[in-house]
Amino acid sequence: MRLLAIGLLLALPSMAMAAAEPNTQVPSGSRYYAATAVPDRIVASPSVDPSHGFAVAWRTNGSVQSPLLEIARADDTPAIEGIVQVRAKTQVLQTENGLSHHHRADIDGLQPDTLYVYRVQGNGSWSAWNQLRTLAAADQPLTLLYFGDTQNKNVSHVSRVVRAAQKAAPDARISLFAGDLVSGGDDMDDSEWGEWFAAANWLAQETLVAPAIGNHEYFEEFEDTPQERRVLGRHWPMTFALPGNGAGAAAGTSYWFDAQGVRVAVVDGTSALDLGTAKAQAQWLDKVLAGNRQPWTIVLLHQPFYSPREGRENAALRKVLLPVVRRHRVDLVLQGHDHTYGRRGEGQAATPQYVVTVAGPKQYRLSGQARRTMDPVGEDTQLFQVLRIDPQRLRYEARTVTGRLYDAFELRRDDNGGKQRVEQQEGRIAPRDCARAQTAKGRTDRCWE
């Protein structure tokens, strides 16, 4: 009987996994993530030149009208001196969790490669002092993190991916997210945003977060009617303090910045596909890349140019935007959306390298075409990516949530500006496939909900 009881206890975890998990950990109707007088959802993002400044967004309840950000050089003493105050701008948001005020402060005039502390104000309260180092000159090495879609079950599943990434690359200065940070589905998804920030935790405050917008940051207005249309969710422009230098047709959802020898251009794929802005964004991207004097270039967007999931074709992206990427010989195109892993290039050319990856637990299945045209590919795997860049080399690594190496290569520059790709096979685990015939909800087109 004792052995039987032990066997039943050991079986319980696998039995529990058979049921579909809720998308958030708060019960339906809970207002656990309602704003208070204490600042929360603090996130730092890059300015156009992050060596001299950055911007911070945060949230409070309606009692905070026009708060301050305080910043000073970091020192070993708690007696912080030389504090400078920056007045924030405030916007109001009404959600299922009630009214909230979202604040933004832009900081400039900072010294390159310098560690600063900053905190943000609430009503009779302040946040913790957060440490953030400005970026250095273009000849200094830089570490970036890159995440695919987080989207679902951020607290229960995505949080461990973020922690694993921070452990693997504690020197990371920037975190790139390829869209669909939350699942959304309508304009009342505040608890999902609360869980994204709970999962991101210190990463959002002590690295510069640069997200692309995904289709789930939009919602369908007048759904299933002749008037149906795609509308930008109200959280996006208030949640992140992004540079305001995007394409005119996608001003709040596209942008670019330079980071230690890397030009990063962020494109709004949803707007390009569904709102007719592909041509305008292509013209903008062409100008951004034509003026690039950095040795490396990254384009970040949500929807892939080459989709690894069966039945998805983003033809407008390939027709209008892809020629710009090719013409300017972009090094990396970092994408999400398809909840699998896949990498491919353009024939034998070293660049561009196109990557699709996923950080969250929703897992799709690969198409046959992806298996023929991408290498490596992967299913049923939560991943994060580490990029280590210096003037002569860009090293890319994709690692599983348990830290195992899944994919790796280097791009190497020669003295004439040419580039060579060197695959790194040592230490990689074997490509992973989904072993489940269906999900807990009975879906055969997915591997996990």
N, C-alpha and C positions, 0 to 999 in steps of 0.2 A: 504493500500500500504506500509506503514512504517513497519508493522509487517511482511509482505511478504518479504521486503528487508532484514530485520534482519534475517529471516529464511534462506534466500539464503546465506547470509554471514556466518551464522553458519554452513551451509552445505558445504561450500567451502573446508575446510580442509579435510573432508572425501572424497570429490570428487577428490581432488588432490592426495590423497593416492592411488587411484585406478590405477594410471599409474606407470609403473616400473621406479625406480630411476636409474640414471647412477651410475656406480661403483665409480667414483671419481667426485669431485666437480669442477675440472678444465675442460674447454672446450677441445674438441679434437684438437690436434695440439698445445696446449698451452705449454709454457716452464716455467710456473710459478715456478716449483720446480728445475730449473737449479741451479747448484752450483755457489756460489759467493766467494769473498775473505773473507767473514764473516763465521765463523764456524757454521755448523748446523749438524743435525742428531747425536747429542751427546748422547752416551749410555754407561753406566757403567755396567760391568759384573763381576762375581766372579772369583777370582783365585782359585786354589785348596784349599787354606787356606784363606778364606776371612777375617779372624781376623787380618791378617798381610798384606793384599794387595788386589788390584783389578786391572782391566784393563779398559781402556776407548777407544772407537772408535768414530771418527767424520769425517766430510766431508768438503772439500773446493773445490774451482775451481783449475785449473792447475797452478795458480801463486804461490801456496804454495807447496814447495818441501819437506821440512823436519822441521815441526813445533815443538813447545814445548808444554808440559803440565806443569802447575805450581800447586804445592800443598803445603798446610801449615795447621797447626792445626787451627781449628776455634776458634774465640774469639768474644767478644762482640763489639770490636772496628773495624771500617773500615780500620784502619792502620794495615793491615795484615803483620805479621812479620814471619821470619823463613821460607821463601819460598824456596822450592826445585824444581829445573827444571828437567824434564824428556824428553829426545829426543824421538820423535815418529818415527815409520817406516811407509812408504807410499806405497800405491798401486794405480794404475791408472785404471779407469773404463770409458768406452765409452757407453753412453745410448742414448735414444731418446731425452733426455734433454741436450745432449752434454757431454763434457769431465769433469770428476771429479777426485779429489784425495782423497783417503780414508786413514785415519791415525789411528795408534794404538799406545798407550803408556801403558806399564805395570809398575805398582807401587808396590813395596814391602818394607819390613822393617818398616811397620807401627805398631802402638800400638793397641792392641785389645780394643774394645768398646770405641773408641775415635772418636770424631767428627772432620772431616777434611773439608776444602774447597779446591776446585780445579777449574781450568779453562783451556781452550785449545785455541791455537793460530791460527789465520788466517794470512792474508797478511795485516799488518798494523792494525790489530784488534784482539780482544780477545772475548771469550764468557763471559757470566755472571759467577760470582763465584757460584759454586754449592756446596751444603753441603751434605756430605755423611758420615755416621758413620760406622766404621769397625765393624765386628761381634765380639761377646763376647765369653766367655768360654762356654763349653758344658753344664754347669749347669744353665745357664741363659735362661729365657724364650725368645722365638723367634716368630715373626709373619711373615707369608708368604702370598702373594697373588697368586692365580692361575686362569688363564684365558684359556678357550677353544679357538677355532678358532675365530680370528677377521676377517680376509680375505677380506670382502666386505664392501664398503661404510664406511671406517674407520672414516673419518671426520664427516659425517652426523649422524652415528649411534653408532659407537664403542666409540667415545670420551666420551659420557655420562656414559658408563659402567666404563671406567677408572676413571672418576671423582667420580662416586659413590663408587668405591672400595677404593679410597684414603680417602674419607670421612669416610667410615666405618672402615678403619684400618689405621689411620694416622701413627701408629707405625710400619708399615710393612717395613722390611729391604730387602726382596727379592721378585721379581715378576717372577713367572713361566708362560711361554706361551707354549701351547701344539701344536704349529705348524700352518701352513697356516695363517701366519700373513697378507699376501697379496694374491690376487687371481692369479696374474701372468698369466700363460698360454703360455708365451714365454719368451725370455730373454730381453725384452724391457718393463719393468714394473716400471721404476724409479718414475713416478708420484704416483703410488700406495705406494711405500716405503715412498715417501714424506708425503703422507696422514697418513700412519701408525705412523710416528714420530709426525705429528701434533696432532694425537689423543692421543698418549702416553704422550706427553709433558713432564712435570717435572718428571713423574714416571720413565722415562728412564734414567734420570740424577741423581736422588737422591734415587733410590733403585737399587739394583743389579739385572739386567735383565738376566734371564737364560731361553733361548728359546729352545724348540725342533724344529727340522726342519720338515716341512710337505711336502706333495707331490706337493703343489703349489709353493714351493721354488725351485722345479725342473721344467724342461720344456721338451717337447717332440721334439727331433730333428728328422728330416726326417719323420714327422708325416704322417701317412696313406701310407707309403711305406714299402717294405720289410726290409729296413735299420732302421726303427723307433727304437729309444732308448731313455731312460730316462737320462737326463744330468743335473747336478747341475747348478742352476742359478748362474751367476757371482756375484750377490749382496751378497749372504749369507756369504762367507768367508771374505768379506770386511766390512759388516755392523756391525757385532758383534765381540768383542774381547774376544773370548771364550778360556777356557783352552785347551791346545793341548795334552790331555792325553787320547784320545778316542781309539777305536779299530782301528787297522792298516788299515783295509778295509774300514773304515768310519772315518778317522782320523779327518776331519774337521767338522763332523756333529754329533759325539758322544763325550761325556765327562762326568766327574764326579767332585764333590767337596763336602767338608764337611762344615756344617753350624750349629754351636751351638747345637751339639748333633744329627744332621740329616745328613745322607749321601744321596746325590742326584745323581742319575745316569741317564743320558739322552741318549736315544737310537734313532737311525735313522730308523724308521719303513719303510720308502720308499725304502731306500737302501736294507734293509733286504728282502723286498717283491719283488722288481723289479730288483735289481742288484746282487742278490745272496750272500749277506753278512750276512745272518741270523746266520749261524754257527759261523762265525768269531766274530760277535758281542755277541753271546751267550757265547763264551769262554772268551771274554773280560769281560762281565758283571759278569760271575762267579768269576773271579779273583777279580774284584772290590768289590763284595759283600762278598766274603770269607774273605777279609782283613778288613772288616768293624768292627770297635769297637764302633761305635756310637749306642745309644739306639734306634734310629728310622731310617727307610729307606724309601725313596721315589724313584720310577722309573717313569720317565717322557718320554712319546713318543706320536707320533701323532695318528697312527692307533690303534684302540682298539683291545685287545685280544678277547673281546666279543662285537660284534657290535650290537648296538641297532637299526640300520637302516635296513630296508628290503633289502635282496639281497646281503649283504656284508658279506664275510667270509674271515678273515685274517688267513688262515690255517697255513701258514708257521710260523707266529708269535707264534701261540699256540703250534705248534709241536716242535719248536726249542728253543724259548726264554721263553715261559711260564714255562717249568720245572725248569728253573733257578730261576725265581721269586718265585715259590712255595718252592723250596728247601731251599732258604735263608729267607723264611718267611718275604718277603717284606711287609711293612705296607700299603702303598698307591701306587696304580698305577694310575697315572693321565694322561688322554688322551683327544683327540679331534676328529676331522675328520668327525663325523657323524651328527653334527649340531642338536642334540637333547640332552636331559638330561637322564642319567640312571646310577644307582649304583647297584652293586651286590658284593657278596663275594663268598667264596668257602664253600657251605653248612653252617654248624653252626660255622665254624671257625671264630675267630675274625678278622684274617688277612689272605691274603691280601684283601683290599677293592679296587674294580675297579670302577673308575669314568669316565664317558664321559660327557662333557659339551660344551657349545658354548657361546661365548661372542658377536659375530657379528650377523647381521640381517638375513643372509641366514639361513632358518629353514627347516629341513627335517621332515619326518614323522616316527613315531616309528613302528617297526615290531611287529607282534603278539607275537613272541618269547620274545622280550624285555619286553613286558607287563607281560608275564608269569614269567620271570626269574629275573627281576630287580625291585627294590623298594627303593626309588620312581623313577618314570620316568616323563618326561615332554616334551611337544612340544610348539612351538611358544613363547619361553621365552629366553630373553637375561639374562645371569647370570655372576656373578663373585663369587669366592670362597675365604674364609679367613681361614687360618690354624694358630692356636695358640698352640705352642708346648713348653713343659718343660720336664724335665727328666722323670716325672711320667705320664703325660697326653698329648695326642694329640687331640685337639678339631677341628673338621671340620665343616664349615658352608658354604652352598651354598645360595646366596642371589640373588634376581632378581635385575634388573637395577634400580627399584624404592626402593630397600633396604629391601624388604620383605623376610623373612626367608623361604627358599624352602626345605632345607634338612639340617640335623645336626646330628652328633654323636660324641662320644668320644671313643678313645682307651686308656685304662688304664693299666699301667704296675704294676705287683705285685713284691714282694721282690725277687722272684725267676726268674724274667725275663719273666714270662708268661704275656699274654695280654688278656684283656676282652674288648668287644665292648658294649657300652651303647648307645642305640638310644635316641635321644633328640626330642621328639614329640611336646613339648610345643612351641607354637608360629608359627609353620609351617602353611603355606597356603596350600590349597588343590592342588593336582597335576593338571597341566594345559594341556589341549588338544587343538589342532588346530581347530578353528571353521570355517575356510575358505575351500571351496571345491577345489579351485585352486588358483594359484598365478596370479599376474597381467599379466604375460606372458602366462597364460593358462595352466600351468603345474599342474597336479594333484598329482605328486609324491613329491611335496614340499608344504610347508605352506607359505613361503615368500621367495622372490628372494634374 
